Amino acid sequence: MPDVSIPAERGVLLPGACDAHCHIFGPFDRFPLPGDRSFTPPEAPETALRRLHDRLGFHRAVIVHSQGHGRDHRPLLDALAVGRGRYRGVAVLGPDVSAKEVARLDVAGVCGTRFNFLAHLGGAPAPERIQAVLALVRPFDWHVAIHVTGADLIRYADLIAAIEARVVIDHMARPDLSQNLAAGREILCRLLDSGRVWVKLSGADRISLMGAPYRDVVPFARDLAAHAPERVLWGSDWPHVNISGPMPDDAALVDLLTEIAPSDWLRRRILVDNPAKLFGFDTPPR
């Protein structure tokens, strides 16, 4: 199980602060991993996530279902029930899911669906699958999370722009910091300017070429936050699955936000106001 030993003397974040991107896995004795999973995650149940958030000072979170559990949303649904309004959820749906199942997820507190475009997670979904899922979730006004790398952001920019729902791009679209970032930055800013696209300033540990404390990510993230302060979010990405380097220090990732968003006003937008608006934390789950 991932370590959540954060120093007790850490300051508490703003009331209502939201970790807008995290995952849970297990407990495996109740929710065993399926045979058709795309990777094998560590056990990281809701109880461990809650301990981490309590120590860091997060009051809310958005739990993104991971393909480590395949299409089994039971761990997510259990966490939503235990959290009693503390959490919202993001599902990973196939086109064969029923409208009745989507309605059940919606009542439980799920407010979005995610499409992975990365090769190790199955690659880009077929356009017809995307359209089928969008049709299923449209009556519930869910947002659509997009997980792409910088190269695929450019390749699929028109597809993303054509989605009529609110769109959230995960991990700043995972830019390659060794390359010229101008094209990716321009596309992200253009998408943000549409008024329907949001960006998570998460995944610094995945993007950084220098490693902790990941300061080479700051200029790109700061540009996005300054460009559209009303449509940027922050997430820990705990428990940091599928990474090749050292396990990130979640407290250090939180501290990095003070460099990305140097003003109290901007950090409040990123951590409190924006997620409350996008994920519906101002109203209880239906």
N, C-alpha and C positions, 0 to 999 in steps of 0.2 A: 504494500500500500504506500502511496506517495507520502513523503514527509510533509507535515503541516506545522512543524515547530517554529512558529514565528515569535520573535521576542515579545514578551508581554508588555514591555514599556512602549511599544509603537503607538503613535498617536492615532486617534480614531478619525476616519474620513467623515465627510459631510453626511448628515442624516439623510437617509434615502439613497445613498450611493449604491450604484448598480454595477455588478460585474456582468457585462452584456454578452460574454462568450465564455462558457465553461462546459465541461462534460462530466458525466458520471458513468461508472462501470461497476455492475454488481449491486449488492454482494452476490458472488457467484453461486453460493449455496441456494439462493432464492431465484436468481436470474442467470442461469448458466449461459455461456457464450454459444452462439449457434455455429454449426459446422460450416456454413457458407459465409462466415464473416470475412472481411477484406484484410483484417490484421488482428493480432491478439493483444489487447490492452492489459495494463495492470489493473488489479482490483482497486477501484477508487469510488466508493459508494457515497451517497448523499450525506451520510454522517461525517465523513472526512471533509467533504466540501464545506459543510456548515461550520466545522471547526476552523477551517482556514478563513472563511469569511468573517466569523466572529472575532478572530484574532486580528485580521486586517482592518476590520471596521466596515465591511459591506453589509447592507441591510437587504439588498435585493439581488437577484441574479437571473440570467437567462440561460437555461440549460439546453444545449444543442445536442440533439440525439446524434450518436456516432455510429458509423457503419461497423464498428467493433461489435455492436449488438445486432447487426443486420437490420431486419425490419421489426424486431421485437422492441416495442416501445414500453414494455412493462416497467423497466427501471425509471424511465422518465415520468410515467404516470404516477408511480409510487412516490417519487420525489415531489411532484406537484401536489399530491394529496397531503403529504407530511408537511410541506412548506406552508400550506394554507394562505396563499396570497404572496408569500415571499418570492416565489419563483414564477417565471413564464417559461414556456418550452418551444423548441423548434423541432419539427418532425422531419424525417426522411421518408418520402412516400414514393411508391411505385404507381404506375398508371392503373393497376388493377385494384387499388384500394377502393373500398366502397364509400359512397357519400355518407352512409350511416356511421362508418368508422371515423371519417373526418369530423363529423358532428360530435362524436364522443370525445375525440381529442380536443376539439374546441371548447367544449364544456369543462374539460379538465384543466384548461389553462394554456394549451398550445396556441400560439399566435403566428406561427410561420412555418414554412417548409424550406428545405435546403437542397440545392443542387451542387454536387461535387464535380469539378472538371479535371481533377488531378488524376494522372495515370494510375497511381497506386491505390486509388479509391474507385477505380472502374472507368476512368476517362470521361470525356464529355458525353452527357446524355443526348440521345437522339432528339431532334426538335419536336417530333410528334409526341414523345414522352413528356417533354416540358409542357407542351400545350395541353395535354391531357390532365396533368397535375394542376396546372394553373386553372383549368376549368373547374376542377373539383374544389379548390380552396377559395375561388372568387366569391362565392356567397358568404364566406365568413370573414372577408376582408383581411386575410392573412398577408404578412409580408413575405418576400421571397429572398432567401439568403443565397448568395452566389460565392462559391469557393473556387477561385482561379489563381493562376500565377500571372506574372506581368505579361508574358508572351500571349497567354490565352485571353487576357483582358483586351488586348488589341485585336485579337482574332474574333472575339465574340462581342465586341463593343456594340455593334448594331443590334444583335439579339437582345442584349441586356437593356438597351435603350428602348426597345419595342415592348418590353414587359409593362403592362398597364398598372400592375400592382406596385406598392412600395417595395423597393429593392434595397437589400443590405449587402454590401460587398465586404467579405471577411478579410481580415489581416492585411488591409491596405492593398489588396490584390497581389500580395507577396512579390514586390518588385525585386529585380536582380540589381543589387547595389553596385555590382561591378560593371554595369552597363549604363549607357546614357538613359537617364530617367525622364527626359523631357516628354517623350511620346506618351508614356504611361501616365505621367502627372497630368498632361493635357486632357487625356481621355477621362481620367477620374474627375477632374474639375468640371469638364463638360457634363458628365453624368450628374454630378452634384448640382450643377446649375439647373437641371431639369426640375428640381423641386421634389422628385419622387425617389431619389437615390440617397442612401446613407452609407457611410464607410466606418468600419470598426478599426480603430487605431490599436489593433492587437497584433500579436505574433512577432514582436520585436526580436525575440530570441530566435525565431525561424528566419528572419530576414537579415539580421546582422552578419557582417563578415568579420567583425572584430571580436565578437563574443561579449560577455558581460563586462561592463554595464550597458552595452548595446547603444552607445551614444551615436554611432554612425547612422542609426535609424532616425534620430531626432529631426534633422532638417526636412526630410520627406514628410514625416508625420506632422511636423509643425506647419508646413505649407498647407496641408489638407485641413488642419484645424482652423487655420487663419482664413482659408478660403470659404469655408461653410461651417462656421461654429455651431449653427443650429441643426446640423445633420451629421455630426460625428459622434462616435461612441467609443467606449474602452472596454476591453475584456482581457481576462488573465490567460485564457486558453488552457487552464488547469484541466487535467493533470499532465499536459504537455506530451502527448503520445507521438510516436513516429518522429522523434528527433534523434540525430546522430551524436550531438555534442553533450556537454554536461547538463544536468537538470537545472533549469532556471530557478532563481530565487524569486518567488512571487512578490516578496516585499520590495525587492529591487525593481521589479517591473512597475509596481505602483509608484515608487519614487521617481522613475523615469518620466512619469506623466507630468511632474512639476517642471521638467525641461520642455516637454512637448507643448504644454499649456501653462505658461508661467503666471497667468493671472487667476485669482480666486474666481472671478466671474466666468472665465472660460472653463475652468475645471468643474464648476457647478453645472454648466451646460452639458459637459461631456458625461459626467458621472450621475447627475440627478435629473435635470430637466429633460434632456433629449431622450433618455431611455424611458422615462415616465410617459412621455408623449407617444413614442413609437410603439412600445410594448403594452401600453394600457395599464400601467401600474396605478394610475389614478382611480381606476374602477376595478372592483373585484372580478375574478373570472366568472363568466356566465354559467 
